[in-house]
């Protein structure tokens, strides 16, 4: 796939989402950030939410390491890293820990 052609890249991403996630979504823009990293902007948040809810289906693709993540700032990434470290310590102390965006729940409280 020629990633320099933005229209072809947009079509390829639309086809990927439709084939693997089963969602007919309209992609607004696509740009390539790295060798295997793309930034995709959706037309509306409803379509984005549907994709984010269905992203677990990507685990079913054999031999592929494909991930879909929110585009977050460096500060938010650092905050999530500190939350994960805290959760790891709590889990090693035998506590039940659930992690969410900007939050951690220990033993259901």
Residue pairs with C-beta under 8 A, 6 or more apart in sequence:
1 8
1 9
1 12
2 8
3 9
3 32
6 29
6 30
6 31
9 30
9 32
9 38
10 27
10 29
10 30
13 27
13 30
13 38
13 40
14 25
14 26
14 27
17 23
17 25
17 27
17 51
18 24
18 25
20 57
20 58
20 61
20 66
21 51
21 54
21 55
21 57
21 58
22 54
22 57
23 47
23 50
23 51
23 54
25 42
25 43
25 47
25 50
25 51
26 42
26 43
26 47
27 40
27 41
27 42
27 43
28 41
28 42
28 43
29 40
29 41
30 38
30 39
30 40
30 41
31 38
31 39
32 38
32 39
33 39
39 71
42 48
42 51
51 68
52 68
52 70
55 67
55 68
58 64
58 66
58 67
58 68
70 101
72 80
76 102
79 102
80 101
80 102
83 99
83 102
83 103
83 104
84 99
86 104
87 97
87 99
87 104
90 97
90 104
90 106
91 97
95 106
95 107
96 106
96 107
96 108
97 104
97 105
97 106
97 107
98 104
98 105
99 105
